Amino acid sequence: MIFHAATEVDVPEVALTRHVLDRAHGDRVALVDAVSGERITYRELADQVDAAAGGLAGLGVDPGDVVALISHNQPRVAVALHAALTAGAVVTPMNPALTTEEVVRQLTASGATVVITSEAVAEKVAEAADVVGIEHRIVLGEAEGFVSLGALSGAVPEVRVLASDVALMPFSSGTTGAAKGVLLTHRNLVANIEQNSAVWDVTADDVFAAVLPFFHIYGFTIILNLGLRHGSTVVTLPRYEHDAHLRMIADHGVTRAFVAPPMVVGLANAGGGGHDLSSLRHVLCGAAPLDVEVARRAEAVLGCGIRQGYGMTEASPGVTLADLGMEGTVGTLLPGTSARLVDLATGVDGAEGELWVRGPQVMAGYLNDPAATSAAVVDGWLRTGDVVRVDGGVFRIVDRVKELIKYKGYQVAPAELEAVLLGHPGVLDVAVVGVPHAEGGEAPKAFVVADAGVDGEELMAWVAERVAPYKKVRAVEFVEEIPKSPSGKILRRLLR
């Protein structure tokens, strides 16, 4: 049985930047930073994008080249992003919390020839660029050895950017443990903006809270570019802090907030801190399942309902959205989206099974990995790796087929952490699983077979030195044996 959205959606055959940037909004504020106060109007944004695009072309950036963008949220991220896209480049966004080794890995895998970074991580990025051999280095500010983004200038490059061209290459673990470059075209991204626009009454009077990172597909599409598309004001915050987030909402009259479950938990437990949150009209929670009771307590603090959505990087990301009152569900399909629920044992469609989706937002594939692409996209259907139940067209997440751990909305691959732990001389065998975590939703726990004398704190420190903070192992339990199937596959369900 195939489920279809109630409505279709028109997808303009245009490039993303052309779709979202409009000088007609003139002196309206496009982006403002809640900490520094930096502001960019729509006219300034378009002018700066054109100048920087010309500068990139002058450096030799050609259509199809890959530009790495690594920064916390700030207004100039939008300039760098859309300048690269205007030059016809593909942008691979990166988390500034990555270690130097992890930055090297993504720069190498993506084939990036230019790197654009924030001042905060310029030193680390320079080290990585030295390893990879990247000559062109640009900073969103000032840093030794980097060209300032503001210094780039030149005539707007005369390149033809097609809707079918790849625009964005985020790296995701998908439904397996190995991070892969996800190829999202301009059409994929434009489509998801229009799909979400059809179910959100967004106007130029809206003020978006941009706390969730732009390097994550949720922040990239649903916050930054959806906001720009409608001439709204996007308020950036470099990093999430409970009080700073609420103060931003109050000071800037935020009407639309975008959260992840750990932020909702913070609201439910810590309250509103005396801030005036009366400007809020809409709150969307995504990235991981949300507890109903926690949501109700947070709604009482916000004075506003919280809607849930479901998506994944490979779907640009939006797939479903819940209306208020659809508690405990992820709602109905976005316009233009179809779905199947495939029984894992029989392969037969039903009312519960692995969610497969089809629509204009589904990725073009994985970078240089046809086998993984074929496994993830079957006859145009994207396999999500999540077990879902449907009732009356409303979808509810039941379980996860994939083994990924979702810590504060970030994907953590057990296989990566297992490889790091196996590098410790005292570790004989290991398995990592996700366990409930008060702040993160779930977090990595390692079950370890080890030599005598190795302790858990030592192993957690070993991992912390080698991975980004959100990937850290939060607990260690020593066992005599790791349960495995006859074929050698770890039986994680027994450990959970």
N, C-alpha and C positions, 0 to 999 in steps of 0.2 A: 504494500500500500504506500502510495506517495502522498505526502502532505504538501499542500501549496499555500503560500501566503494569500491573504484575502485580496490583495491588490498587486499590480505590477508597478514598475518604476521606469521612467525614461532616463537613460544614461547618455549624457552628451558625449560625443566622440571628441573630447578635447584633452589637452594636457592639464595636469593637476594645478599648476600655478596659474594658468589662464582661468581656470575654473574658480579659484578661491580669492584671487587678488583683484580688486576693483578700485581704480583711482576715483571713481564716482563718490566713494565714501569720504574723500577729501580729508578734512582736518579732524575727523572723528578719530579717537584714539584706538588704534588696532591692538597694541600691546603695552602693558605697563608692568614694571617690576615692583612687587610689594615691599622689597627691602631697599633697593637702591633708588627707586623712584624714576628710573629711566622710562621714557615714554617714546613710542613711535606711532605716528599717525598713519592712516592708510596711504596717503599720498607719499609720505616719507618712506614707508615700507616699499612701495612699488619702485620709487626712484632708487633706493639703496639696493634693491634686488637687481635692477637693471645694470647699475654701475658695477656691482660685484660680479655679476654674470659676465660682463665684458672683461673684467679683470681676470677671471678664471680662464676665459677663452684665450686671453693674452698670454697666460702661463702655459698654454698648450692643451688645456682640457678640451677633449673632443667628445662628441655624442657617444654614449656607451661607456665612457671612462667611469671609474668608481671613485667617489669622494667619501671618505670616512668623516663622520661628524660625531664628536664626543664632548658632551657638555651637560651640566645641570640646566634646568629651565631658566631661561632669560630671554628677553625680547630679541636679541641678535641671533638666536638660534633660527628664528623664522627667516631672517635675512639670508643667512648662510644656506639654509635648506633650499629655499626657492631660487636663490642665485644658481646653485648647482643644478637644479632641475631645469632652469631656463637655459643653461648652457648645454643641456641634453645629457647631463651626467646621471649616473645612478648613485643614490645616497645610501650608505650603510651606516645606520645609527648605532652608537655604542654607549654602554653604561660607563660613566666616569669612575665608578667604583671598581671596575675590573682591574686586576693586577697587570703589571707590565707584560708578563708572560701571556696573559689572556688577551691583551690588546694586540700583541704581536701575532697571536694565533688568528684573530679575526682579520687583521690587516692583510695577512698572508692569504687566508682562505678567500677573502673577497676580491683580492687583486687590486686593492686601492692604490691609486697613484698620487692622491692628494689627501692630506689630513687637515681638518679644521677642528680646533679645540678651544675650550675655555681656558682662562688664565690659571684656574685652580689646579688643573692637571697637566699643564703644558710641559712640565719637566718630565713627567712619566711618559707622556706621548712622544716627546723628543727621543727618549731612550728607545721606545718601541720603533719609532720611525728610523732610527739609526740601524737597528737590527734588520729591518725589512728593506731598507734602502730607499725610503721615500724622501725625495728632495723638496717637494712643495709642501710647506707647512704654514698654516694660517691660524691666527689666534683671534678670538672674539674679545679683543682688548689690546693689551701690550704684553709681550714676552720676548726675551732675548732669543734670537735665532728663528723667530717667526715673523711673518708679514702680517700686519694688522688687517683685519677684514675691512675696516673703514678706509684703508689706503688703496684697496683694489678699485680700479676704474677702467672704463673702456666702453666702446660702442656695444650696444646690445648685440650679441652674436646672432647671425642669421642662420639659425638651425631649425629644422623642421622636427618638432617633437610629436610623435604619433601617440595616440591613445593606447596602442598596443605595445609601446616601448616600456621596458622595465623602469620604474621610478625609484622604488625603495627596495633595499635588501637587508631587512632585519635578520638577525640570527636567532633561530628558535630550535628547541629540541624536538618539536613536533610531537609525534607519538612514540618516539624512541629516545635513547639517551644521548645520541651524538648531535651536537649543535650543527645546524645546516642553514645556509643562506636561503631565505624565503624570497622568491621573486614575485614582487607585487607590481603590476603595471599601473600606468596612469589611469586606465579604465577601471581597474579593480578599486582604486582609492576613490576616484570620482563617484563610482557606483555606490560605495558604502556611505559616502557623505550624503548622496541623494536618498538612499534608503533610510538613513536616520533622520534626514530632514523631513521626510514624509510623515514621520510619526512624532516628531518634536516640533512644536510651534516656536521655532527660533526666530528672533527679530534682531534688528540693529540696536535695539534698546537693551538687549541682554548683556550681562557681564559674567564671563566664564571664569571659574577658579581653576587655574592650571597648577595644581600641586603634583598630580601624578605625572611622571616624567614623559617628555616628548620622545625620548628614545624608545619608549614602549609603545606598541601599536595603538593601545587604548588612548594614551595621551596624544599621540601623533594625529590620529584620525578624528576621534570623538571630541577632543578638546580643541587642539590647535587649529586644525583645518576646517572642522565644522564651524567653529566660531568665526574664523576669517571669512568663510563662504558667505555668512549672513551679515557681515559688517558689525559684528558684536565686538566688545572689548574683552581681550584675554589678559587676565592678571596672573603673572608668573610668581612662583615661590621657589627658591633654589632647592629646598629640601623640606620634607614634611616635619613639622613640629605641631603638636596639638594646639597650643595657644596661638602660635603664629598663624596657623590656618584659620582659626576663628577670628582673629584680629583682622586678617585680610578680608574675610567675608564682610565684617562690620565696616571697616574703613573704606572699602571700595564698592559697597552696595551690591555684592555678588548676588546674582539671581539664579545661577546654575552651578551647583557643586558636583564634583565627580570624585567618588571615593572608592576605596577598596575595603574589604571586611575588617582589617586591623584598625583602620581609621574609625569605622563604625563602632567597634568595641571601645575605642578611646572615648568617643562621644557618649556612649552609654554609661561608661564607668566614671569618667572625669567631669562630665557635664559641660555646660557652655561657658563657664568662667566669667559670667557676667557680661558677655559681649552681646550686642544687639544683632541678632541674626534674622530680623524681620524682613529683610530684603529677599531672602531665599524663596524661590518658587518651585524649583525642581532639584532633586538630588538623584543621581544615578550611581548604583554600585555594580561593579564588575570585577573581573580578574579571578574571582574564586567564590564558592557558595557562601551565602549569608544566613546566619541563624535568625529565625523569625523573632524570637523573644528579644534578642540583642537589637534587632532592627527597630522594634517597637519602642524600646527605651531610648534609642538614639533619635527617633522621630519626635519624641516628646521634648528632647533637648533642642532640636532644630526648629520645631514648629512647622515641619514640612515632611511630607511623605517621601519614602525612599523606594525607588523602583530598581529592579534588578535587570541585568542584561546578560547575554551569553555570547561569547565569541572566542576567537583564537587568531593568532598572528596570520595563519594561512587563509583566513577569511576576512582580512583587512580592517577590523576584526569582527564587525557585528554580524550576528546571525539571528538572535531573538531579542525581544524587549518586553518586559512585563508592564502592564498597567497597574495603577494603584489598586490594591485589593487582591492582587494575585500573589498573596504571601506564600513564600516557600517555593516559588516557581521562577523560571526565567522567561515566562511569557509566551508570546506568539511569534511566528516567523516574521522577519522584516520583509517589506514589499519586494517582490521579485525573487524570493528565496523558496526553494523546495527542500523537503526533507524525507528521509526514510529512516526507519528504526529496524536495524538488521540483527536478528538473533545470532548470538555469537556461536552457538553450537550448530544450528541448522542452516544459517545463511538466509532464512526466510524472513520477510518483512512482517512486522507486527506492531503492537501498541507499546512494546518495550524492547529495547535493544540498543546496539551501538548507533549513535546518531551519525548519519551521512547527510551532507548538505550539498546543494547545487545552487549556483546563482552567479551573477556578474562579479561578485566580490571574491570568488575563489581564486587563489593564487595561480600563477602560470606554471609553478613547479619549484623544485629545489635546485640551487646552483650546482651544476656539474654532477648531479646525482640522479640519473634516470631511474635507477632501481628504487630509490626512496620515493621518488615522484610517483612511480607506477604503483607502489604500495599504498601511498597516501591518497591518490586520486584515481578512482576506478570508474572509467566511462563517464568522466565529468563529475563524479560524486566524491566530495572530500570526506574522508573518514576522520571523524573528530577524536576517536579514542575515548569518548565518554558514553556511558550507558544512560539512556534517557527514557522516561515514560511520558506518554501523551494522553491527555484526557480533554476531550472537547476542543482540541486544537491548542491547548496550553501545555507547554513542555516543562518537565521537572527533571533535574539531574538526580540520578540514582546512585551511580558509582563511576569509577574511572577505570577504563581498560588499561590505559597507559600507566607506566610506573613513575612518571614524573611527580615530584613533590612541589607543591605550591606554597612557598613561604612569602607572605605579604604580597601575594600576586605574582611574584617572580618564579620562573621555572627553575627547578634545581634537579639535575639529572643524577640519580643514584650511581650510575656507572662511572661518572666523572669522579665522584667522591671516593668510590671504591678504589679506583685506580690510584688516587692520591694516597689513600691509607695503605694500600699494598706496597707503596714506595717506602714505608717506614720499615726499618730492619727488624723490628720486633713483631710485626703483623704477619700472621701465617695465612689467614683467610678473613674475609669481611663481607658483610651485606649491609646496605643502607636502605632504610625505609622511612616513609613519612609517618610521624606520630602527631597527635593533637598538641597544639601549642597556643597558649592563652593570647599572645600578641600576634603571632604570624599565621594563625589558622592551622597550619601544620608545619613541622620542621624536621630536618634530617636527624635520624638517630642511627648510630652505627652499632651493629652486632659484630663483635670481633673475636676471632681466635688468635691468641697472641702468646708469645714467650712470657715466662714469669718475669716480673719486675716492671712490666709496662703498665702505666696507669692511664685512666681515661682523660684526665686533664692534659697529660702529655700529648695524647693523640689528637685531642681537640685543638690544641695549640699548633700542632704539626699541620693540620688541615687549614687553620685560619691564616697561617703564613703563606699559603699557596693558592688561595681562592678569594674571590670577592666576598665581602662581609655577609651578603645575604645567603651565600652558599655554605656557611660554616655549619659543622656538625654541632648540634646542641646537646646531645647526650650520647653516652657510650655504655654498652652493656657487653660484658665478656661472656662468651659461651664456649662450650666444648666443640661444637660442630655447627656449620651452616647448613640448614636443610636444603637439599637440592633434589631435582627430579633425576630420573635415570639418564637423561640427556645432559645433565650438568647445569640446568637452569635453576637459579635461586628461587626457592619457594617463599616469596616474600609474605604471602598471606599467613603463613605459619608464624612468622616473626611478629607480624602485627597483632 
